[in-house]
């Protein structure tokens, strides 16, 4: 049993999945989620699953994720529409 628990997991051997949350790959995903959340706020669309995930992740990192994400200052609903968004 000890040998089994010390052996590398198969998914990490073949695809080099991140081993901890400090990985660049996770940070990039968190930044993208903060961007989606910012766009949703501008469009007045609730995204409770993304918001909850970002708050939980912020607690794990002990920092507010939007500080290293994107908050789109100066971007508004008209900008979204000009990019092709169909808002009510």
C-alpha positions in Angstrom: 0.0 0.0 0.0 2.8 2.4 0.8 4.4 1.9 -2.6 1.1 2.7 -4.3 0.5 5.9 -2.3 4.1 7.1 -3.1 3.9 6.4 -6.8 3.1 9.4 -9.1 -0.6 9.5 -10.1 -1.1 8.4 -13.8 -2.7 11.7 -14.9 0.4 13.6 -13.6 2.8 11.3 -15.4 1.2 11.7 -18.8 -0.2 15.2 -18.9 1.8 17.0 -16.2 -1.3 18.3 -14.4 -0.5 21.0 -11.8 0.3 19.7 -8.4 -0.8 22.7 -6.3 -2.8 25.9 -6.7 0.3 28.1 -7.2 0.6 26.8 -10.7 0.5 29.3 -13.5 -2.2 27.3 -15.2 -4.6 27.8 -12.3 -3.8 31.5 -12.0 -4.6 32.0 -15.7 -8.0 30.3 -15.2 -8.8 32.5 -12.2 -7.9 35.6 -14.2 -10.2 34.5 -17.0 -13.0 33.9 -14.5 -12.6 37.3 -13.0 -12.9 38.8 -16.5 -16.1 36.8 -17.1 -17.5 38.0 -13.8 -16.7 41.6 -14.7 -18.4 41.3 -18.0 -21.5 39.7 -16.3 -21.6 42.6 -13.8 -21.6 45.1 -16.7 -24.4 43.2 -18.4 -26.4 42.9 -15.1 -26.3 39.1 -15.4 -25.9 37.1 -12.3 -23.2 34.5 -12.3 -23.5 33.0 -8.8 -21.4 29.9 -9.6 -18.4 31.9 -10.8 -18.8 34.4 -7.9 -18.9 31.6 -5.4 -15.9 29.9 -6.9 -13.9 33.2 -6.9 -14.8 33.9 -3.3 -13.7 30.4 -2.2 -10.5 30.6 -4.2 -9.8 34.1 -2.8 -10.1 32.6 0.7 -7.6 29.8 -0.2 -5.1 32.3 -1.6 -5.8 34.8 1.2 -6.1 37.6 -1.3 -8.9 39.1 -3.4 -8.7 37.6 -6.9 -9.8 40.6 -8.8 -6.6 42.4 -7.7 -4.7 40.2 -10.1 -7.6 39.7 -12.5 -9.4 42.2 -14.7 -12.1 44.6 -13.6 -12.7 46.5 -17.0 -12.7 50.1 -15.7 -14.6 52.4 -18.0 -16.2 49.5 -19.9 -20.0 49.8 -20.1 -23.1 48.1 -21.6 -22.8 50.2 -24.8 -19.3 48.8 -25.3 -20.7 45.2 -24.9 -23.4 45.9 -27.5 -20.8 47.4 -29.9 -18.9 44.1 -29.6 -22.1 42.2 -30.6 -23.7 41.4 -27.2 -27.5 41.1 -27.3 -28.7 42.5 -24.0 -32.2 43.0 -22.8 
